[in-house]
């Protein structure tokens, strides 16, 4: 377990394996251990980097509201801090699909491949229903009422049951350590409040910063019986010139339901 300071904020990082670098970025409110089922499948072939964004997992709270550019540059700064030069395969799940794609567009010379795991898709982003100041006020009120300590781990377990086909495999002690904290509740609310703005930033970035020519891109979707979601994921793949793959059966948390499909998508992008 390692902590590196980026922009004055302590970031929790875990590195496993050896070989070409692969960065795993988790979705909203998720933690480094949500990639645990995937790591043993990748570590024999890749240097696997997992990290917690500010206010997530074991990382310190954010110093400023999240932006798309900030999240893309965070990945680059993390690789610099770990002294991992060269290129990396970047894997983004859910909202982190925005961040991974932005990394490839802002740092094309550092991107070996891009894998989007049931990524968020917003064709016409709208402002989030909860404005950032309101999200911060809500986080403070819930924290003062003791909600994270009382209900945080149970809320985490419920979210996983609704988004995956199996039980939550995360160690109970780690779930309690992470989700009983007001820091994680506030970090999740802050990031959710900026969702629409970050999605709009990505649409603007696509207009001025193309993906590197010939970059291997995979959209690994979990349609789970939804024709509408499959249509949107296929549309994302067409827009990015990506290979489309479906992880079935699987819920949204593909790394928990089908770690084999995530590993295949990553290993299929390079040596």
C-alpha positions as CSV (number, residue, x, y, z in Angstrom):
1,X,0.0,0.0,0.0
2,X,1.4,3.3,-1.1
3,X,0.5,7.0,-0.9
4,X,1.7,9.6,-3.3
5,X,1.1,13.3,-3.1
6,X,-0.4,14.9,-6.2
7,X,-1.4,18.6,-6.2
8,X,-1.0,18.6,-2.4
9,X,-3.4,15.7,-2.0
10,X,-2.4,12.2,-0.7
11,X,-3.5,9.6,-3.2
12,X,-3.8,5.9,-2.3
13,X,-2.1,3.7,-4.9
14,X,-1.6,-0.1,-5.3
15,X,0.9,-1.5,-7.9
16,X,1.0,-5.2,-8.8
17,X,2.7,-7.4,-11.4
18,X,5.3,-6.5,-14.1
19,X,5.4,-5.7,-17.7
20,X,3.7,-3.0,-19.8
21,X,1.7,-0.6,-17.6
22,X,-2.1,-0.8,-17.2
23,X,-4.0,1.8,-15.1
24,X,-7.4,0.8,-13.7
25,X,-9.7,3.7,-12.8
26,X,-12.9,2.8,-11.0
27,X,-16.4,4.4,-11.2
28,X,-18.2,6.7,-8.9
29,X,-17.9,5.9,-5.3
30,X,-15.8,2.8,-6.0
31,X,-12.5,1.8,-4.5
32,X,-9.2,0.1,-5.5
33,X,-10.3,-3.2,-4.1
34,X,-13.2,-3.4,-6.6
35,X,-10.6,-4.4,-9.2
36,X,-9.3,-7.3,-7.0
37,X,-10.9,-10.1,-9.2
38,X,-9.2,-8.7,-12.3
39,X,-5.7,-8.2,-10.9
40,X,-4.6,-11.8,-10.7
41,X,-5.5,-12.2,-14.4
42,X,-3.4,-9.2,-15.5
43,X,-0.5,-9.1,-13.1
44,X,1.5,-12.0,-14.8
45,X,1.6,-9.8,-17.9
46,X,1.1,-6.2,-16.9
47,X,2.2,-3.7,-14.3
48,X,-1.2,-3.0,-12.8
49,X,-1.8,0.4,-11.2
50,X,-4.9,1.0,-9.1
51,X,-5.6,4.3,-7.4
52,X,-8.3,6.1,-5.5
53,X,-9.4,9.5,-6.7
54,X,-9.6,12.2,-4.0
55,X,-12.4,11.5,-1.6
56,X,-12.6,7.8,-2.7
57,X,-11.1,4.7,-1.1
58,X,-8.3,5.7,1.2
59,X,-7.3,9.0,-0.7
60,X,-7.6,12.3,1.1
61,X,-10.4,14.7,0.2
62,X,-10.2,16.8,-3.0
63,X,-8.6,20.2,-2.9
64,X,-10.9,21.5,-5.6
65,X,-14.0,20.3,-7.5
66,X,-13.3,17.6,-10.1
67,X,-12.9,18.6,-13.8
68,X,-12.3,16.4,-16.8
69,X,-8.9,17.9,-17.5
70,X,-7.9,17.5,-13.9
71,X,-8.8,13.8,-13.8
72,X,-7.0,13.1,-17.1
73,X,-3.9,14.9,-15.9
74,X,-4.2,13.2,-12.5
75,X,-3.5,9.9,-14.3
76,X,-0.4,11.3,-16.0
77,X,0.9,12.8,-12.7
78,X,0.4,9.5,-11.0
79,X,2.5,7.7,-13.6
80,X,5.2,10.3,-13.2
81,X,5.1,10.0,-9.4
82,X,5.5,6.2,-9.7
83,X,8.3,6.7,-12.2
84,X,6.5,4.7,-14.8
85,X,7.6,6.3,-18.1
86,X,6.4,5.3,-21.5
87,X,2.9,4.4,-22.5
88,X,0.1,2.9,-20.5
89,X,-3.2,1.1,-21.3
90,X,-5.9,3.0,-19.4
91,X,-9.0,1.3,-18.3
92,X,-12.0,3.4,-17.2
93,X,-15.2,2.0,-15.6
94,X,-18.4,4.0,-15.6
95,X,-17.7,7.7,-15.0
96,X,-13.9,6.9,-15.2
97,X,-14.5,6.1,-18.8
98,X,-14.7,9.9,-19.3
99,X,-11.4,10.3,-17.5
100,X,-9.7,7.5,-19.5
101,X,-10.8,8.9,-22.8
102,X,-9.7,12.4,-21.9
103,X,-6.3,11.0,-20.9
104,X,-5.9,9.5,-24.3
105,X,-6.8,12.8,-26.0
106,X,-4.7,15.0,-23.7
107,X,-1.7,12.7,-23.5
108,X,-1.7,10.8,-26.8
109,X,2.1,10.1,-26.6
110,X,1.5,8.3,-23.3
111,X,-1.4,6.1,-24.3
112,X,-0.9,2.6,-25.5
113,X,-4.5,1.6,-25.5
114,X,-7.9,2.5,-24.2
115,X,-10.5,0.2,-22.6
116,X,-13.9,1.5,-21.6
117,X,-15.8,-0.8,-19.2
118,X,-19.5,-0.1,-19.3
119,X,-18.5,3.5,-19.6
120,X,-20.8,6.4,-18.9
121,X,-22.3,7.8,-22.2
122,X,-23.8,11.3,-22.5
123,X,-24.7,12.4,-26.0
124,X,-26.4,15.6,-24.7
125,X,-25.1,16.3,-21.2
126,X,-27.3,18.2,-18.8
127,X,-26.3,20.0,-15.6
128,X,-26.5,17.7,-12.6
129,X,-29.6,18.0,-10.5
130,X,-27.5,18.7,-7.4
131,X,-25.3,21.7,-7.7
132,X,-21.8,21.4,-6.2
133,X,-22.5,23.9,-3.3
134,X,-25.7,21.9,-2.5
135,X,-23.8,18.6,-2.7
136,X,-21.2,19.9,-0.2
137,X,-24.0,21.2,2.1
138,X,-25.8,17.8,1.9
139,X,-22.5,15.9,2.6
140,X,-21.8,18.1,5.6
141,X,-25.4,17.6,7.0
142,X,-25.4,13.8,6.5
143,X,-21.9,13.6,8.0
144,X,-22.9,15.6,11.1
145,X,-25.9,13.3,11.5
146,X,-23.6,10.3,11.6
147,X,-25.0,8.7,8.5
148,X,-21.7,7.4,7.0
149,X,-20.8,5.6,10.2
150,X,-24.3,4.2,10.6
151,X,-25.3,3.3,7.0
152,X,-22.2,3.7,4.8
153,X,-21.1,0.0,4.6
154,X,-24.7,-1.1,4.2
155,X,-25.3,1.4,1.4
156,X,-22.1,0.1,-0.3
157,X,-23.4,-3.5,-0.1
158,X,-26.8,-2.5,-1.5
159,X,-25.3,-0.5,-4.4
160,X,-23.2,-3.6,-5.4
161,X,-26.2,-5.9,-5.2
162,X,-28.1,-3.6,-7.5
163,X,-25.2,-3.3,-10.0
164,X,-23.7,-6.8,-10.0
165,X,-25.1,-10.3,-10.4
166,X,-23.3,-11.7,-7.4
167,X,-22.5,-10.8,-3.8
168,X,-20.0,-8.1,-2.9
169,X,-16.6,-9.9,-2.8
170,X,-14.9,-7.0,-1.0
171,X,-13.5,-7.8,2.4
172,X,-15.9,-6.6,5.1
173,X,-13.1,-4.9,7.1
174,X,-12.1,-2.8,4.1
175,X,-15.7,-1.9,3.3
176,X,-16.1,-0.7,6.9
177,X,-12.8,1.2,6.8
178,X,-13.7,3.1,3.6
179,X,-17.4,3.5,3.7
180,X,-17.9,4.5,7.3
181,X,-16.1,7.8,6.6
182,X,-17.7,11.1,5.8
183,X,-14.7,11.7,3.4
184,X,-16.0,9.1,0.9
185,X,-19.6,10.2,1.2
186,X,-18.6,13.8,0.4
187,X,-16.2,12.8,-2.4
188,X,-19.0,10.8,-4.1
189,X,-21.5,13.5,-3.8
190,X,-19.0,16.1,-5.1
191,X,-18.1,14.0,-8.1
192,X,-21.7,13.2,-8.9
193,X,-22.6,16.9,-8.7
194,X,-20.0,17.6,-11.4
195,X,-21.1,14.7,-13.6
196,X,-22.9,16.8,-16.3
197,X,-20.1,19.4,-16.5
198,X,-17.5,16.7,-16.9
199,X,-19.5,15.0,-19.6
200,X,-19.8,18.4,-21.4
201,X,-16.1,18.9,-21.1
202,X,-15.5,15.6,-22.9
203,X,-17.8,16.5,-25.8
204,X,-15.8,19.8,-26.2
205,X,-12.5,18.0,-26.0
206,X,-13.5,15.5,-28.7
207,X,-13.9,18.4,-31.1
208,X,-10.3,19.7,-30.6
209,X,-8.2,16.7,-29.6
210,X,-8.4,13.6,-31.7
211,X,-7.5,10.2,-30.4
212,X,-4.0,9.0,-31.5
213,X,-4.1,7.4,-35.0
214,X,-4.3,3.7,-34.8
215,X,-4.9,3.6,-31.0
216,X,-6.5,0.3,-29.9
217,X,-9.8,1.2,-28.3
218,X,-12.3,-1.3,-26.8
219,X,-15.8,-0.6,-25.5
220,X,-16.7,-3.5,-23.2
221,X,-20.4,-3.1,-22.4
222,X,-22.8,-4.9,-20.1
223,X,-26.1,-4.5,-21.9
224,X,-27.8,-6.8,-19.3
225,X,-30.9,-7.1,-21.5
226,X,-31.3,-3.4,-22.2
227,X,-31.5,-2.7,-25.9
228,X,-31.3,1.0,-25.3
229,X,-28.0,0.7,-23.3
230,X,-26.6,-1.6,-25.9
231,X,-27.5,0.9,-28.6
232,X,-25.7,3.7,-26.7
233,X,-22.6,1.6,-26.1
234,X,-22.4,0.6,-29.7
235,X,-22.8,4.3,-30.6
236,X,-19.9,5.2,-28.4
237,X,-17.8,2.5,-30.1
238,X,-18.6,3.8,-33.5
239,X,-17.8,7.4,-32.5
240,X,-14.4,6.3,-31.1
241,X,-13.6,3.9,-33.9
242,X,-13.5,1.2,-31.2
243,X,-14.0,-2.5,-31.1
244,X,-17.3,-3.3,-29.4
245,X,-17.6,-6.3,-27.0
246,X,-20.4,-7.4,-24.7
247,X,-19.8,-8.9,-21.3
248,X,-22.7,-11.3,-20.8
249,X,-24.0,-12.2,-18.3
250,X,-22.9,-9.2,-16.3
251,X,-24.3,-6.2,-14.4
252,X,-22.7,-2.8,-14.5
253,X,-19.8,-3.8,-12.2
254,X,-18.2,-5.9,-14.9
255,X,-15.0,-6.2,-13.0
256,X,-16.8,-8.2,-10.3
257,X,-19.1,-10.2,-12.6
258,X,-16.8,-10.9,-15.5
259,X,-13.2,-10.2,-14.5
260,X,-12.2,-12.6,-17.3
261,X,-13.7,-10.4,-20.0
262,X,-12.0,-7.3,-18.6
263,X,-8.7,-9.0,-18.6
264,X,-9.2,-10.3,-22.1
265,X,-10.1,-6.8,-23.3
266,X,-6.9,-5.4,-21.8
267,X,-4.6,-8.2,-22.9
268,X,-6.1,-8.1,-26.4
269,X,-4.8,-4.6,-26.9
270,X,-1.1,-5.3,-26.9
271,X,1.8,-7.7,-26.4
